[in-house]
Each structure stands twice: as C-alpha cells, then as structure tokens.
C-alpha cells in the first residue's frame, strides 16, 4: 500500500495533554461525587468531544451547568502552555517540504486549535483542519477522518492516521485509514485490540526521506517497517 497523505489527531499526538485533560475531568467529577476509572477515561473522555463526555459521564447536568463546564474548559485550555510531542514538528516540516498533505483531525474546538497554532507556530504546516464543530458526531464515529481525507482530496484508504486514544483509533480505522498509535510503552497495549498497525511512543524515530518515503526505525516494535508515500 502506498499512502499519499497523513492525518494527525491533536491531543496526545501533536501536543502532550493527557495530564491536563485528566486533571480537568477529575476535578469536575469530584465536584459531582463521581469517581472516574481508567476505563472511563479511555471510553468516554480521551479523544472525545466535551459534549459527548458530559452526555456519557455527567448526564444529570442542567443546561446551565453544561454551559458552565464549557466556559471552564475554554478558560482552562486557553491558559495552558502546550508541550509538543517529540519529533512531530520535524515530521510536519518534512511533509510540507515534500508536498505530502497533512490534516489535523481533532475532537477539540476551534479556539483550542487556534491557541495551539499560536503557541507552536505550526498552522502553516497543515493543509486542512477538522474540529468538533465540523462534524455531526465525534470520535469514535468516522465522520471526522472521512472529512479530513476529503479536505485534502485523498481517499481515506490512502491516508495514514496517527492517534493516541481508543475512540480515535476506532474512528480512524472505521474511516478506512491505516492507523498508528502514539502512546508510551506502559499503555500501548490498550490500543492494540482496536486495529492499530503498530504503536510508537512519539515521533523521534520517524523519518521522511524524499526517495524512500516515511520510515520508522527498525528497533520500534510496530507491525510494519516502512510506509511509502507517492
């Protein structure tokens, strides 16, 4: 298979936000006497739009309380100092230099994308962006990845997606892309049952060579050794 474009999730793939996301939802859960498990985070929180998380975990919130959560999330996320995942900017720059399209496909909202782009100065490295406001259903529904592929004029099956969450992997696989997980070794196994081709901790060992395509170093325990782009 030859791949022609790359699709990137944002949280956990472009920026390292697992700790910040965990703190936000644990704080809200404590306010409502709810204890969140690791399975809750994997199933209902990581990779999901905030509205879907509230529907699943906090169904008794009033409209006013939901609005307050959205306002808190806006304040919280616009005041974060975002940390880039190692190697991802180098990869994005290499894709740009070789005219390989890249799209950002995130469950985050436009304001968060704008803040991340402002801080990291990477907005010009993406050919298209899909946010929570652009789709009727969030991850694990495949709509976001289908739209991302459409916006860069590439069939989904010719795209490679990078994802860190269970719901994100499920969305990418359901859309027909080939998906690579981005997770540390201690939690990598959690993505394996959901259709990832392999899992890597970050992009440090990913290289793009003009004549050879996108390659992963041989010491990575992934399900493939090379991805060709054309």
Secondary structure, 3 states (H helix, E strand, C coil): CEECEEEECCECCCECCHHHHHHHHHHHHHHCCCCCCHHHHHHHHCCCCHHHHHHHHCCCCCHHHHHHHHHHHHHHHHCCCCCECCCHHHHHHHHHHCCCEEEEECCCCHHHHHHHHHHHCCHHHCCEEECHHHCCCCCCCCHHHHHHHHHCCCCHHHEEEEECCHHHHHHHHHHCCEEEEECCHHHHHHHHCCCCCEEECCCCCEEEECCCEEEECCCCCECCCEEEEC
